[in-house]
């Protein structure tokens, strides 16, 4: 049962959409204020979309991804999220790039942050949370269009489906592995069936994209048989 409030603050009655491990992690992050500006992204938004928006998708990943909003050091209190995650039983793993991921029983946690134009850093240190994040383009698109899933004792911020759709339509063509690209496009094709035209227009109109990116989006549209005209292309 889902009760939609005014705006995009949505009460979710079903507490069985996440496994215990994910549930505990989301609760812990909420408890330290992480979801006040940052959000859950990646495939684990799909159970939320199914419950809230009726978008049916069979989840086939154990990767748990979060988008972090950059905040200048010293502007707010610091929280040691690395310790919080380790206390939940995860083990930190430092990748060759310098990114710290966290693993537990095949679950993998990773953070991403918006990559500013012209910068190609492999890793960004987020001192406020004591974590590292992978800089990716267009993450600000996700952060700019959130909804709040309210489970009663905690809340989770996530991107609305239309923002996630546009982001995946762009990023899928940048994937190096065909498997990940195919998964991104599969999610896009499923979201497209339930997409809200007005919200999609509002999301796409905020984008300032190059002709190269327009070409990328057209390629994704062709791959999932989605009319590019619906995106204003």
DOMISE-279246 format. One line per 5 residues: number of its first residue (from 0); for each residue x, y, z of C-alpha. Coordinates in nm, 3 decimals, always signed. Layout:
N
NUM> X,Y,Z ~ ...
% end
This chain:
233
0> +0.000,+0.000,+0.000 ~ +0.135,+0.342,-0.096 ~ -0.011,+0.675,+0.013 ~ +0.102,+0.968,-0.202 ~ +0.127,+1.298,-0.020
5> +0.138,+1.641,-0.183 ~ +0.458,+1.694,-0.376 ~ +0.711,+1.412,-0.382 ~ +0.709,+1.307,-0.017 ~ +0.560,+0.959,-0.032
10> +0.458,+0.730,+0.251 ~ +0.547,+0.365,+0.186 ~ +0.367,+0.105,+0.397 ~ +0.544,-0.206,+0.265 ~ +0.863,-0.263,+0.462
15> +0.953,-0.586,+0.285 ~ +1.088,-0.435,-0.035 ~ +1.450,-0.445,+0.089 ~ +1.646,-0.737,+0.237 ~ +1.755,-0.698,+0.599
20> +2.112,-0.598,+0.508 ~ +1.996,-0.312,+0.285 ~ +1.727,-0.211,+0.533 ~ +1.981,-0.180,+0.816 ~ +2.217,+0.023,+0.598
25> +1.947,+0.270,+0.491 ~ +1.828,+0.313,+0.848 ~ +2.183,+0.378,+0.969 ~ +2.249,+0.638,+0.699 ~ +1.920,+0.810,+0.774
30> +2.008,+0.827,+1.143 ~ +2.311,+1.050,+1.073 ~ +2.133,+1.280,+0.827 ~ +2.286,+1.137,+0.511 ~ +1.960,+1.148,+0.313
35> +1.894,+1.513,+0.389 ~ +2.078,+1.594,+0.065 ~ +2.244,+1.277,-0.066 ~ +2.048,+0.985,-0.209 ~ +2.014,+0.620,-0.299
40> +2.074,+0.559,-0.671 ~ +2.158,+0.261,-0.891 ~ +1.952,-0.053,-0.924 ~ +1.834,-0.047,-0.562 ~ +1.598,+0.238,-0.651
45> +1.400,-0.010,-0.859 ~ +1.222,-0.175,-0.561 ~ +1.114,+0.176,-0.459 ~ +0.992,+0.246,-0.812 ~ +0.794,-0.076,-0.812
50> +0.627,+0.005,-0.481 ~ +0.563,+0.374,-0.548 ~ +0.526,+0.408,-0.925 ~ +0.426,+0.058,-1.035 ~ +0.747,+0.003,-1.233
55> +0.812,-0.372,-1.223 ~ +1.172,-0.488,-1.246 ~ +1.352,-0.802,-1.130 ~ +1.657,-0.690,-0.934 ~ +1.976,-0.876,-1.023
60> +2.252,-0.689,-0.843 ~ +2.403,-0.666,-0.496 ~ +2.579,-0.333,-0.564 ~ +2.440,-0.052,-0.347 ~ +2.515,+0.294,-0.486
65> +2.469,+0.639,-0.335 ~ +2.503,+0.987,-0.486 ~ +2.669,+1.240,-0.256 ~ +2.615,+1.613,-0.279 ~ +2.937,+1.809,-0.245
70> +2.940,+2.043,+0.054 ~ +3.236,+2.267,+0.132 ~ +3.433,+2.145,+0.435 ~ +3.348,+2.321,+0.757 ~ +2.994,+2.417,+0.658
75> +2.832,+2.138,+0.855 ~ +2.904,+1.874,+1.114 ~ +3.123,+1.582,+1.014 ~ +3.003,+1.222,+1.040 ~ +3.224,+0.915,+1.009
80> +3.018,+0.709,+0.765 ~ +3.311,+0.476,+0.704 ~ +3.297,+0.371,+1.072 ~ +2.918,+0.344,+1.056 ~ +2.939,+0.105,+0.760
85> +3.221,-0.099,+0.913 ~ +3.017,-0.132,+1.234 ~ +2.744,-0.295,+1.020 ~ +2.991,-0.568,+0.926 ~ +3.128,-0.434,+0.597
90> +3.496,-0.452,+0.507 ~ +3.662,-0.153,+0.334 ~ +3.843,-0.232,+0.009 ~ +4.075,+0.025,-0.149 ~ +4.068,+0.007,-0.528
95> +4.364,+0.094,-0.751 ~ +4.199,+0.430,-0.827 ~ +4.196,+0.514,-0.454 ~ +3.821,+0.463,-0.417 ~ +3.714,+0.293,-0.094
100> +3.434,+0.043,-0.142 ~ +3.272,-0.164,+0.130 ~ +3.179,-0.531,+0.099 ~ +2.975,-0.773,+0.308 ~ +2.837,-1.112,+0.201
105> +2.858,-1.012,-0.166 ~ +2.698,-0.669,-0.108 ~ +2.917,-0.381,-0.230 ~ +2.867,-0.018,-0.130 ~ +3.003,+0.266,-0.341
110> +2.953,+0.643,-0.353 ~ +2.950,+0.875,-0.656 ~ +2.962,+1.253,-0.682 ~ +2.900,+1.502,-0.961 ~ +3.200,+1.554,-1.187
115> +3.253,+1.916,-1.274 ~ +3.319,+1.998,-1.637 ~ +3.679,+1.961,-1.747 ~ +3.785,+1.764,-1.439 ~ +3.875,+1.397,-1.465
120> +3.978,+1.299,-1.114 ~ +3.957,+0.928,-1.033 ~ +3.845,+0.989,-0.677 ~ +3.702,+1.270,-0.464 ~ +3.752,+1.274,-0.087
125> +3.429,+1.374,+0.091 ~ +3.563,+1.485,+0.427 ~ +3.224,+1.562,+0.576 ~ +3.135,+1.192,+0.565 ~ +3.487,+1.041,+0.573
130> +3.428,+0.857,+0.246 ~ +3.559,+0.868,-0.109 ~ +3.339,+0.903,-0.416 ~ +3.379,+0.837,-0.787 ~ +3.318,+1.156,-0.989
135> +3.068,+1.096,-1.270 ~ +2.897,+1.336,-1.512 ~ +2.531,+1.433,-1.471 ~ +2.505,+1.317,-1.108 ~ +2.364,+1.662,-1.030
140> +2.069,+1.572,-1.253 ~ +1.975,+1.294,-1.011 ~ +2.029,+1.512,-0.704 ~ +1.813,+1.791,-0.848 ~ +1.500,+1.577,-0.884
145> +1.448,+1.380,-0.562 ~ +1.152,+1.219,-0.397 ~ +1.134,+1.109,-0.034 ~ +1.020,+0.756,+0.051 ~ +0.891,+0.770,+0.408
150> +0.886,+0.432,+0.584 ~ +0.765,+0.578,+0.913 ~ +1.073,+0.522,+1.128 ~ +1.313,+0.644,+0.860 ~ +1.320,+0.813,+0.518
155> +1.518,+0.754,+0.200 ~ +1.586,+1.013,-0.069 ~ +1.604,+0.883,-0.429 ~ +1.576,+1.034,-0.779 ~ +1.237,+1.041,-0.948
160> +1.212,+0.780,-1.228 ~ +1.228,+1.042,-1.503 ~ +1.564,+1.178,-1.379 ~ +1.700,+0.826,-1.340 ~ +1.575,+0.744,-1.692
165> +1.751,+1.042,-1.854 ~ +2.071,+0.977,-1.659 ~ +2.079,+0.611,-1.766 ~ +2.000,+0.701,-2.127 ~ +2.318,+0.908,-2.127
170> +2.544,+0.690,-1.916 ~ +2.453,+0.355,-2.075 ~ +2.639,+0.449,-2.392 ~ +2.952,+0.523,-2.185 ~ +2.960,+0.176,-2.033
175> +3.264,-0.030,-2.125 ~ +3.101,-0.367,-2.065 ~ +2.807,-0.475,-2.281 ~ +2.644,-0.646,-1.984 ~ +2.619,-0.325,-1.781
180> +2.507,-0.128,-2.086 ~ +2.233,-0.381,-2.157 ~ +2.117,-0.369,-1.794 ~ +2.097,+0.012,-1.803 ~ +1.895,+0.007,-2.124
185> +1.668,-0.267,-1.990 ~ +1.588,-0.049,-1.689 ~ +1.522,+0.246,-1.919 ~ +1.283,+0.044,-2.135 ~ +1.087,-0.065,-1.826
190> +1.072,+0.286,-1.677 ~ +0.960,+0.422,-2.016 ~ +0.632,+0.230,-1.987 ~ +0.533,+0.427,-1.677 ~ +0.706,+0.756,-1.745
195> +0.531,+1.083,-1.664 ~ +0.556,+1.315,-1.969 ~ +0.539,+1.637,-1.765 ~ +0.808,+1.526,-1.520 ~ +1.023,+1.400,-1.807
200> +0.995,+1.736,-1.983 ~ +1.085,+1.921,-1.663 ~ +1.394,+1.704,-1.614 ~ +1.518,+1.725,-1.972 ~ +1.468,+2.102,-1.997
205> +1.724,+2.153,-1.719 ~ +1.997,+1.985,-1.922 ~ +2.256,+2.177,-2.117 ~ +2.397,+1.909,-2.341 ~ +2.637,+1.904,-2.632
210> +2.561,+1.767,-2.977 ~ +2.771,+1.466,-2.881 ~ +2.549,+1.393,-2.582 ~ +2.238,+1.443,-2.794 ~ +2.374,+1.179,-3.031
215> +2.433,+0.947,-2.734 ~ +2.075,+0.991,-2.615 ~ +1.940,+0.927,-2.966 ~ +2.137,+0.601,-2.974 ~ +1.974,+0.494,-2.647
220> +1.632,+0.596,-2.777 ~ +1.684,+0.377,-3.082 ~ +1.804,+0.086,-2.867 ~ +1.485,+0.083,-2.656 ~ +1.248,+0.209,-2.929
225> +1.169,+0.531,-2.741 ~ +1.064,+0.833,-2.954 ~ +1.335,+1.102,-2.912 ~ +1.063,+1.362,-2.971 ~ +0.940,+1.290,-2.619
230> +1.272,+1.429,-2.499 ~ +1.251,+1.732,-2.724 ~ +1.515,+1.599,-2.964
% end
